[in-house]
C-alpha cells in the first residue's frame, strides 16, 4: 500500500510555486506515494494535471 499525500495549491494559476508543486507531485509516485492534488477552482493548473 502506498503512502498517501494531499498536495494543496492556493491558486489555480500557474506561477513558480505551482510549477514546483507539479514537479514534486509528478515524482512522488516513483518513490511509493499516491498523490491527490487539491486546487481551488478551474484554471491553468487544473488543465496541467492529468485526470
Secondary structure, DSSP 8 states (H G I E B T S, - for coil): --EEEEEE-S-SS--HHHHHHHHHHHHHGGGTEEEEEE-SSSSHHHHHS--
